[in-house]
């Protein structure tokens, strides 16, 4: 066709480059013979195993270790030379990296935007990142300006405009300006998801809304986060799933359970030690029977699993797209 024959080599190259980068989110780290590489969603090798460690792609870059940590693009080319003692995935265009015991932030060009100066540093979320100085956490913006002075014993990432902070061994919530909007009062507290956040009082877990109002009375031994209206909850030694009124919609029957992702949740049967992981749907029905030593959430249609110290990937039917290797 004329349309195709009219494409220049430069256009074809640009399209290939664009396709590769569009598919970066569909590359998954795998290990073979103690070296890490990447496969695509179909289970085909895209980047030959060659790295000591490899992290998932974000912002079209993935952290890899070759002696030191650096970053590669979706073609496997090193675009930020290995030079860091530790490196994290990019969030909001920046990545926290460690050099000689101090943490700072780089941009996707590998240039320091915030010089190494912190004892610890968390990923950015909602334009804010928690950083640690002299045993206390505060928050900075993407220019490195301190927005909330270091004062907390611990601090979480922002979610829905609020972040958990610990002050005087009690947890509360601040907004992005640093104002305490929910007074520290909880033994433990988690991030907001689906408009609710888990908290613990008197060794029992419940949920509050963004105003700090108790929506689900503390009654559970442990809980996860709400996703599309359901959250894992533990009563005694068994886990089930509750709705946002606190009603059990999947009765406690599992030895462990995790949050839903892509409408499937990881659950464990056979004991917390030595049991096997599988996946259930939102009705609590097994879609993939318990058979894995460990299992991770689904993302882009596949999930990482562990069998006998080997790692593989399965699709949502439970079929291997990458047989377990190490």
Beta strands, then each sheet from edge to edge (+ up, - down):
strand 1: 28-32
strand 2: 35-39
strand 3: 45-51
strand 4: 53-54
strand 5: 62-65
strand 6: 69-72
strand 7: 78-84
strand 8: 86-87
strand 9: 95-99
strand 10: 102-106
strand 11: 112-118
strand 12: 120-121
strand 13: 129-133
strand 14: 136-140
strand 15: 146-152
strand 16: 154-155
strand 17: 162-167
strand 18: 170-175
strand 19: 180-186
strand 20: 188-193
strand 21: 196-201
strand 22: 204-208
strand 23: 214-220
strand 24: 222-223
strand 25: 231-235
strand 26: 238-242
strand 27: 248-254
strand 28: 256-261
strand 29: 264-269
strand 30: 276-280
strand 31: 286-292
strand 32: 294-299
strand 33: 302-307
strand 34: 310-315
strand 35: 320-325
sheet 1: 1+ 2- 3+
sheet 2: 4+ 5- 6+ 7-
sheet 3: 8+ 9- 10+ 11-
sheet 4: 12+ 13- 14+ 15-
sheet 5: 16+ 17- 18+ 19-
sheet 6: 20+ 21- 22+ 23-
sheet 7: 24+ 25- 26+ 27-
sheet 8: 28+ 29- 30+ 31-
sheet 9: 32+ 33- 34+ 35-
end
